[in-house]
């Protein structure tokens, strides 16, 4: 009997592996068809090609003018013009590590499809890891809706279409939280360091984790992340001693030529510059107050409080004045799941209503996306009108829920670390 049960368990595992393999292959095939029909993936191209050139074509420096020219040639067909994006790498040198497996693929369409597949799996991993961290077991219909939301909501799909590594950086950040939850602090620190492949995305998150670890005397989180970061930086400096200054130069250049990425720049499309600046400064001031209040709230508290706090920090990031992008919004997915969990489990709101709203938001997100690129007010394009609805909605829900009023409302006897 025991032998039959063991055989059945083995068969079930093999069937599960087979189904997952088929799912991934179908996902890759769909992405390849999409990549053939829809040009894009520029964020991926601008990192994949430099990695490939440095690894296989004897180019020495991903920040060099020679590499930039090759990227521009592949993207524009010529050296970039004044109104075109230059072929700058604009990421830390060690970011090439995550692009290295894809650099072995010579065909860009195949490489892009493979990258999109991995990023979609990252979105799904973020979803299931967050569900695990809060011990949330929604219905199968709710899980299906969350799967759709994590892949097809315009706020999250932007990173997939552009091929931005923000999806992977967010997965590393969530893995850091997951291993903190599991009390595997060494692994938590390693993934915390790996999340810095996109430093502007995790700068506040990184600081928050260190402060919390210090307040809880979880020293291994700090030590392992510091050692991993030193290793990544050390390898980078050995291979390319001038990389840091060139990275900062690229980052400055990219900020000046890229689409608007701060509240002041975005609001200037809608209103006079002086008014946009004032509103942007108000947003920055409010963001600072939220960050300070969050820090004072979560220090020394349990893991669930940390999870709420980091989700809030990711949500407020687009309002701080720190350069951001729609591709960074995948960091808000854990916050969406937390709010859904709280509504269903704590407030006893019917699941069908909340899930219906999630599905409606998918349509609304594309409506905002379209509007931001086609609507004019007083002959001004309301550019990036889709930049603010999700973070403003989530911030409003956070403060309706009131995580700073009574921490006990958010505690769970099974989630206290």
N, C-alpha and C positions, 0 to 999 in steps of 0.2 A: 504493500500500500504506500509506504513511504517512498519507494522507488518510483511508483507511478506519479505521485505528487511532484517529485523532483523533476521527472521528465516533462510533466505538464508545465511546470514553472519555467523550465528551460525553453520549451516551445513558445510560451507566451513572451518571454524575453526576446527570442529570435524574431517572432512576429512583430513585436514592437520596434525592434531595430530595423526590420525590413520596411515597415510603414514609414518610419522617420526618414529612411534613405530615399524612399519613393517621393515623399513630401519635399525633401530638399532638392531632388532632381527636377521635380515639376516646378518648384520655385525658381530654380536656375533657368529652366527653359523659358518660363514666363518672363523673367528678367531679360533674357537674351533677346526675345522677340520685342520687348519694350525698348531695349537699347538700340535695336536696329531701326525702329520706327521713330523714336524720339531722340533727337540730339540732346546732349546734356552731359552730366557727369563731370562738369568742369573742375569741381573741387577735387574729385578723384584724379583726374588727368594731371592737375598741377602738382600732385604729390607722387603719383604712380610713375610718371615719365622720369622725373629727376632721380627717383630711387632706381629705376631700371638703368638709366644712363650711368649713374655712379657705380652700380653693381656690375654691369656687363659691358659697358661701352668705354671704359677707361676715362670717363669724366671724373674729375677729382672733387668737385664741390657743387652741391645742389643749389647753392645760392649764386653761382657764377653767372656772368652775362651769357656765356656760351650755352649753359643749360636753359636759361631763361629764353633764349632765342629758339631753341629746339621746341620748347613748350608752346611758344607763340606760333611757330611754324605749323605745329600740329593742330592748334586751336583755331587760329585766324587764317592760316595759309600764308602769313607774312609776318614781319616784325610788327609789334603792336603799334597802333596809331594812338593819337592823343586821347580819343574817347574809348579806347579798348583797354582791357585789363592786361597788365604786363605779366609775363610768365614766372612770377616770383613764387618761391617755395613757401615762405611765410610761416613755417612751423619749426619747432626745435629739431635739431639734427637727429635725435634719437627717435623721432616720430617715423623715420624711414623703416624702423624695425617692424612696425605693423603693416607696412606696405610691401615689405620684402617678399612674402610668399606670392603676392600678386605680380611682382616684378618679373617672376619667372614666366609669366604668360605674355607672349609677344603681341598677340592680337588685342587691341584696346577694347573692342566690343565684348570679347570673352572675359577679359580681366574686369571690365566694368560690371558685367552680369554676375560674376563670381563675388565681387565686392558688395554689390547690392544684396545678394543672397545672404552673405555673412552679416550685413547690417540689419537686414530684416530679422534674422535669427537673434541678433542682439536686442532688437525691440521686444521680441517675444520673451527672451530671457529676462529682460528688465521687468516685464509684466509678471512672470511666474516667480521670480525671486522676491518681488515686493509682496505678492500674495502669501508666499511662504513666511516672510518676516513678520507679518501681522496675523498669521494663523487664520487667514480669511479663506473660506470655502464657498464661494458663490455658486449659483446654479450653472449648469452647462450652457444655458442660454446667455447668462451674464458673461461667462468666460468667452463665448463666441463673440459677443458684442465688444468686449475688451480687446480681443484679437483684431477685430475690424478697426476699432478706434486707434490702436497702437500702430497700425500699418497704413490706414487710408485717411485718417484725419489730416487735413492739409498742414496743420501745425507741426506734425511729426513726419509727414511724407516728404517735406522739403529736403530733409537731410538725405533721404534715400535717393531722390531724383538727382540731387547735386553730387552725391557721393561724398558728402562731408564726413570726416572722422568723428564728429560729435557723438554719433550713435555709439561708437566703440568706447570713446572717453566716458560717456555716461554709463555704459555697461561696467567699465572698470570701477567707477565711483560706486555703483550699486553693489558690485561684488565686494568692495571694501566695507560697505555697510552690512552686507550679508555675513561676512566673516567676523565683523564686530558682534553681530547678533549671535553667531555661533561660538563666540569667545576664542576664535582662532586669530589672535591679534597679529601674529607674524604675517600670515597671508593677507590680512586686512591692510597692513602697512604696505605690502608689496603692490597690491592693486590700487591703493591710494596714490602711490608714486606713479604707477602706470597711467593713471587718469590724467596726468599732466602732459600727455601727448598733445592736448589742446589746453594750454595753461590758462588762457583768458576765460575758459568755460568753468574751471574748477577752483579758481583762485580763492573765492570766499568759502567754498566747500572745504577745501584743504585746510584753511585756517580754523574753521569751525571744528573739524575732526580733531585737530591737534589740541585745541583748547579743551574740548570735551575729554579727550584722552588724558590730558594733564589733570583736569579736575577729578577724574575717576582713578587716577594713578594707573592707567593702562599703558605703561611705559613701552611695551613691545610694539604698540601701534606706531609710536613716534620713532623708536629706534629703527624698526624695519623699513618704514617709509623713508627715513633719512638716509639709511645705508643704500637702499635701492636707488634713490634719487642721485646720491653721490656716484654710484656705479654708472647710471645712465649718462650723467653729465661728464664723468671721467672718460668713458669710452668716446663720447662725442668730441671732447677736447683733444684726445689722442689722435683721432682720425681726421679732425678738422679744427685746428687750434683757433681759427678766427670765427667759428660758427656763431658764437653768441652775438657778437656785434653785428654780423651780417643778418642774423635772425631779427634783431631789433630794427635794423634798417628796413628789412622786408616788411615787418609788421607795420611800421610807420607808413611806408609807401602804400601798403594794402588798405590801411585805414583811410588814406586820402583819395584813393581811386575806386574803392568798392562802393556798393550800394549803401545808402544811409544806414548807419548801424547804432546810432545813439538817439535818445529822445529829441535832443536839440536839432540834429540833422533831419530827422524824419518830420518833426513838426514844422520845420521851415518850408516843407512842401505845401503845407496847408494854410499857413498864416504868416504875417510879417515876422521877420527874423527876431526883432526885439521882444515880441510877445512869446515866440517859441522859446527863446532863451530863458525868459522868466518862468514859464511853465516847466521847462526842463529842470531848472534849479529847484523848483518846488518838489518835483519828483525825486530828485537826488536827495534833498533834505529828508523827505519822508522815508526814502529807502534806508538812509543812514539810521534814522530812528527805529525802523523795523529791525535792522540788523543788530543794533545795540540792545533793543528789547529782547530779541531772540537770544542773544548771548547771555544776558542776565537771567533769562528764563530757564535755559537748558543746562547750565553748568552744574555738574555733579548729579544730574538726574539720570533716569533709566534710559534704556535703549529706545523705547517707543517715543519718548520726548525728543531724543536726538533725531529720530527719523522724521517726526513732524517738523523739527527746526530746519533740517537740511532741505526738506521739500519746500518750505517757505522761502528759504534763501535762494534756491534755484528759481522760484517763481518771481521774486522781486528783482532778479538780476537785470532784465531788460530796462528797468526804470532807473537804475543806479547811475547811468552815464558811462559805465564800462562798455566798451565795444561789444556788441552782441549781434546775433543773426537769427533768422527763423529756424535755421538748422539746429540751433542750440535748444529749441523748445522741447526736444525729447526728454530733457532733464525734468520736465514737469509731469511726466507720466506717473512716477510714484506718488506725487501729490494728488493726482486725479484718483488713483486707486485708494489712497488713504481716505479721501473725502467720501468716496463711494462706500467704503467699509464703514465709516462712521455713520453715514446716513442710514444704511441698512441695519447694522448691528446695534448701534447705540440709540439712534433716533427712531428706529423701527418704521422707517419710511418704506413703502412697498417697493420691492426691487424693480418691478416692471416700470414704474414711473422714472426712476433714476436711469435705468438702462435705456429707456426710450429717449430720454434727454441726451444721453451719450450719442445715440445713433442720429438724432436730429442735429447735434453739434457737428457731426462729420459733414453734413450738407451745408450748414452755416459757415463752417471754416472755409469751404471752397467758394461760397458766396462772397465772403470777405476778401478772399484771395483775388477773385475776379474784380471786385470793386476797387481794390487798391491799385489796379493796373489799367482801369478803364474809366473811372469816374472823375469828373472835373467839377470843381466849385470855384466860381469866379475865374475861370480859365486856368485854374491850378489843379494839377493831378493830385488826387488824394492818395498819394503814394504810401504804400505800406499801411493802409488802414487796417490790414489784417495783423499788424504787429502787436496790437494791444488788447483785443477782445479776450483772448484766453488768459493772459496773466491778470488782467483786471477782474475777470470773473472768478478766478481761483483765489485771488487776494480777498475779494468780497466774501467768498464762501469760508475762507480761513477765519475771518474775523466774525462772521455770523456764528460759526462753530465755536469760536472763542478759545483757541488753544492756550492763550496767555492768562485766561481768567481762573481756570481751575485745572491744574495738571491731572488731578485724580480722574477726571472724565476721560482721559486718554490712556490711562494705564490699563494694562491687562495682566492678570496674574501670571500668564504664560510668557510675557514679553518684558521681563524686567532683568536687564543685564547691567 
